[in-house]
Amino acid sequence: MMVLLRNVAVLSGVALALGSAVAQTETPPSKKTKAAAAPAVEKFTGPREKMVVAMPKTYGKTETMALWGDYFSHLSRCANVELQNAQGDSLERTSNVDILGEKELIESLSTGKAQLGQVNPGLAAQMVTAGQAPPFAVPGNKATGLRNSYKLILITRIDSPYREPKDLIGKKIAHTTPTSNSGNLAPRALFPALGLTPDKDYEVVFSNGHERSVTGVMHGFFPAAAVASDLYQRMVVKGDVKGSSIRTIWESPPFMTETWTMNKDVSPELQARVKKCSFSYSFSPTLKKQLPGNDTFLPINFDRDFATVMQVYRSSQKK
């Protein structure tokens, strides 16, 4: 299952500008000056509209809200929206956010049961192909303009005899779920060139999630697994797995990471408000730790940013 995160706003450059100015001045200023105030966040007024939020089963409800609750609060204040779960409970007053499996997530966002959600790249490709609106935001770095990305990696235990892809011929390799981009579609599109055609050169075993694939390799249940590098790194950061216990024997070119999308029937005016406020969000310390190098949301050019994802998706559809 392609699950997901991937996470927006603007860090002030005032401090850097002041520091640079002082460094270039031979005589320091005689009086202390007050730091410039951070620019006020625009707030929209008028009737408060409601939006149901749907999230993937990347994490449990508590951890999902620990990561994204601050963004939800910012969006509620800035865009003047009431973010809710499907039961109508405000996410300002409950951590009972809806976390859905892939099929439910697509159905909820496509039918309008939910208006805002986070989706993995494989699901984004599937939804856009079916006529839904393309995702609008991805975590990134404001200073560099780089969008968050990940790679498909093929991992084994560090003490295993498997050191290159061909060593796994005749073995079992864990995939995640049938619709996962990095967990299934990308391996089926890219592994044959490595001499590892799925279901021919090796047996595919579905683990039902990237974390399960990683822990399965770590505990010796699977000889190897195809997983997303960012999700693997998150497990290392959280201490769920020791990086020293895992060997990466192959990695792909980068793919776009999890993105945020809205149902196509959300009014253009509300879409504009949500986008503008999302791009003005500065990541919380918790989110920055979980997504190293990312501090904001950046807009998406679907044709450009999802070119590799769409190549894999179209290849999977032909097969």
C-alpha positions in Angstrom: 0.0 0.0 0.0 1.3 3.3 -0.9 0.8 5.4 2.0 1.6 7.6 2.8 3.1 11.7 3.9 4.4 14.2 2.2 3.6 17.8 3.5 3.7 24.7 3.8 4.8 27.9 4.2 7.2 30.7 4.1 10.1 31.1 6.5 11.0 34.7 7.0 14.3 35.8 5.5 14.4 38.9 7.8 16.9 37.4 10.3 19.3 36.4 7.5 19.0 39.8 5.8 19.7 41.6 9.1 22.7 39.3 9.8 24.1 40.0 6.4 23.7 43.7 6.8 25.5 43.7 10.2 28.3 41.6 8.7 28.9 44.2 6.0 28.9 47.2 8.4 32.3 48.0 9.9 30.9 49.8 12.9 28.1 48.0 14.7 24.9 50.1 15.3 25.0 52.1 18.6 21.4 51.3 19.4 19.6 48.0 19.5 16.9 47.8 17.0 13.8 45.7 17.3 13.5 42.7 15.1 11.1 43.2 12.2 7.7 41.7 12.8 6.8 38.6 10.8 4.4 39.4 8.0 0.8 39.0 8.9 -1.0 35.9 7.6 -3.9 36.8 5.3 -7.2 35.6 6.7 -10.3 35.2 4.6 -13.6 36.4 5.9 -17.2 35.6 5.1 -19.2 32.4 5.7 -17.2 29.6 7.2 -17.2 26.7 4.8 -16.8 23.0 5.8 -14.3 20.6 4.4 -14.0 16.9 5.3 -10.4 15.7 5.4 -9.3 12.2 4.5 -5.8 10.8 5.3 -4.0 7.6 4.3 -3.1 4.9 6.7 0.5 5.9 6.9 0.2 6.4 10.6 -2.4 6.0 13.3 -4.8 8.8 14.1 -2.8 10.2 17.0 0.5 10.4 15.1 -1.3 11.7 11.9 -2.7 14.6 14.0 0.7 15.2 15.7 2.2 15.7 12.3 -0.5 17.5 10.4 -2.7 19.0 13.2 -0.7 22.3 13.1 -1.3 22.6 9.4 -5.0 21.9 9.8 -5.2 24.7 12.5 -3.4 27.1 10.2 -5.7 26.3 7.3 -8.8 26.7 9.5 -7.7 30.2 10.7 -6.3 31.4 7.4 -8.8 30.0 4.9 -11.8 30.4 7.2 -12.8 26.7 6.9 -14.1 24.2 9.3 -12.1 21.0 8.8 -14.0 17.9 9.9 -14.0 14.1 9.8 -16.7 12.3 8.0 -18.9 12.3 11.2 -18.9 16.1 11.3 -16.5 16.4 14.2 -14.2 19.4 14.0 -10.5 18.6 13.8 -9.9 21.5 16.1 -11.6 19.6 18.9 -10.8 16.0 18.1 -7.9 13.8 17.0 -10.4 11.4 15.4 -9.2 12.2 11.9 -10.4 9.7 9.1 -7.5 7.5 8.0 -8.5 5.3 5.1 -7.2 2.4 3.0 -6.4 3.1 -0.6 -9.7 2.1 -2.1 -11.7 4.0 0.5 -9.4 7.1 0.1 -9.9 7.2 -3.7 -13.7 6.7 -3.3 -14.0 9.4 -0.6 -12.1 12.0 -2.6 -13.5 11.1 -5.9 -17.2 11.2 -4.8 -16.9 14.3 -2.7 -17.4 12.6 0.6 -14.1 14.3 1.5 -13.0 17.6 0.0 -9.3 17.6 1.1 -6.8 14.7 1.4 -3.3 13.4 1.1 -2.6 10.8 -1.5 0.5 8.8 -2.6 1.8 9.2 -6.1 0.2 6.0 -7.5 -3.2 7.1 -6.3 -2.7 10.6 -7.6 -2.0 9.1 -11.1 -5.0 6.9 -10.9 -7.3 9.7 -9.8 -6.1 12.2 -12.4 -6.4 9.6 -15.2 -10.0 9.1 -14.0 -10.8 12.8 -14.3 -10.1 14.2 -10.9 -8.2 17.4 -10.3 -4.4 17.0 -10.1 -2.8 17.4 -6.7 -1.9 21.0 -5.8 0.8 20.9 -3.1 3.9 18.9 -2.1 6.4 19.4 0.7 9.5 21.2 -0.4 12.2 23.7 0.5 11.4 27.4 -0.1 15.0 28.5 -0.5 16.0 25.9 -3.1 12.6 25.3 -4.7 13.2 21.5 -4.5 10.1 19.3 -4.2 10.2 16.4 -1.7 10.9 13.2 -3.5 11.7 9.6 -2.9 13.3 6.6 -4.6 12.2 3.0 -5.0 14.8 1.0 -3.1 15.5 -2.7 -3.0 16.6 -3.7 0.5 17.9 -6.8 2.2 19.4 -7.6 5.7 23.0 -6.4 6.1 24.0 -10.0 7.0 22.3 -11.6 4.1 24.2 -13.0 1.1 22.2 -10.8 -1.3 24.4 -7.9 -2.6 22.9 -7.2 -6.1 19.5 -7.7 -7.6 20.3 -10.9 -9.6 21.2 -12.6 -6.3 17.4 -12.6 -5.6 16.4 -14.8 -8.5 14.2 -17.6 -7.3 13.6 -15.9 -3.9 10.7 -14.0 -2.4 10.5 -10.2 -2.6 8.0 -8.3 -0.6 5.8 -5.8 -2.5 3.3 -3.6 -0.5 -0.1 -3.5 -2.2 -1.2 -3.9 -5.8 -2.0 -0.1 -6.3 1.2 1.2 -4.6 3.5 3.1 -6.9 6.9 2.3 -5.2 5.6 -0.8 -3.6 4.4 -2.6 -6.6 3.8 -0.7 -9.9 7.4 0.7 -10.1 9.0 -2.7 -9.3 7.0 -4.3 -12.1 8.0 -1.5 -14.5 11.7 -1.2 -13.5 12.8 -4.6 -12.1 12.7 -6.5 -15.5 15.7 -4.4 -16.7 17.6 -5.7 -13.7 16.9 -9.3 -14.6 14.2 -9.5 -12.0 10.8 -9.9 -13.7 8.1 -10.1 -11.0 6.2 -13.5 -10.8 8.8 -14.9 -13.2 12.3 -14.5 -11.7 11.0 -14.1 -8.1 7.9 -14.7 -6.1 5.9 -11.6 -5.1 4.7 -11.5 -1.6 2.3 -8.7 -0.6 3.1 -7.3 2.9 0.2 -4.8 3.0 2.5 -1.8 3.8 6.0 -0.3 3.5 6.6 -0.6 7.3 5.6 -4.2 7.2 7.9 -4.8 4.3 10.8 -3.2 6.1 10.2 -5.0 9.4 9.7 -8.2 7.5 13.1 -7.9 6.0 14.6 -6.9 9.4 13.2 -9.9 11.1 14.0 -12.3 8.3 10.5 -13.0 7.1 11.4 -11.7 3.6 14.7 -12.0 1.8 14.2 -8.6 0.3 11.6 -5.9 -0.2 10.8 -3.0 -2.6 10.0 0.1 -0.6 9.9 3.9 -0.7 13.1 5.4 0.5 11.4 8.2 2.4 9.2 5.9 4.3 12.1 3.7 5.2 14.1 6.8 6.4 11.1 7.9 8.5 11.3 4.5 10.3 15.0 5.0 10.9 14.3 8.5 12.3 11.6 7.2 14.6 13.9 4.3 15.8 11.6 1.6 14.4 14.5 0.1 12.5 18.3 0.4 12.6 19.8 1.7 9.4 22.9 -0.4 10.1 20.8 -3.6 9.9 19.6 -3.0 6.3 21.5 -3.0 3.0 20.2 -1.2 0.0 21.2 -3.1 -3.1 19.5 -0.9 -5.8 17.7 2.4 -6.1 15.6 4.1 -8.8 15.5 7.6 -10.1 13.5 10.0 -7.9 9.7 10.0 -7.8 7.3 12.6 -6.5 6.2 12.0 -2.9 2.8 12.2 -1.2 0.8 15.3 -2.2 -2.4 17.1 -1.2 -5.4 17.2 -3.4 -9.0 18.5 -3.4 -12.2 17.1 -4.9 -12.8 18.6 -8.3 -16.2 20.0 -7.3 -14.8 22.2 -4.6 -15.6 25.8 -5.7 -12.8 27.7 -7.5 -12.9 30.4 -4.8 -12.5 27.9 -1.9 -9.7 26.0 -3.8 -7.9 29.3 -4.3 -8.2 30.1 -0.5 -6.9 26.6 0.5 -4.0 26.8 -1.9 -2.9 30.3 -0.9 -3.1 29.4 2.8 -1.3 26.1 2.3 1.6 27.9 0.5 1.8 30.3 3.4 2.2 27.6 6.0 5.5 27.2 7.8 6.2 23.6 8.8 6.1 22.8 12.5 9.3 21.5 14.2 7.7 18.1 14.4 7.0 18.1 10.7 10.5 19.4 9.8 12.0 16.5 11.8 9.9 14.0 10.0 10.5 15.5 6.6 14.2 16.6 6.7 15.0 19.5 4.3 11.4 20.5 3.8 9.9 23.6 5.4 6.9 24.6 3.3 4.4 23.4 0.7 5.3 24.1 -3.0 2.9 24.1 -6.0 2.8 21.2 -8.4 3.2 21.2 -12.2 1.6 17.8 -12.7 2.9 17.1 -16.2 6.5 17.9 -15.1 6.5 16.7 -11.6 4.6 13.4 -12.2 6.3 12.5 -15.5 8.1 9.4 -14.0 5.0 8.4 -11.9 2.8 8.5 -15.0 5.3 6.5 -17.0 5.2 3.8 -14.4 1.4 4.0 -14.1 0.8 3.8 -17.9 3.2 0.8 -18.1 1.3 -1.0 -15.4 -2.0 -0.4 -17.2 -0.7 -1.8 -20.4 0.5 -4.9 -18.6 
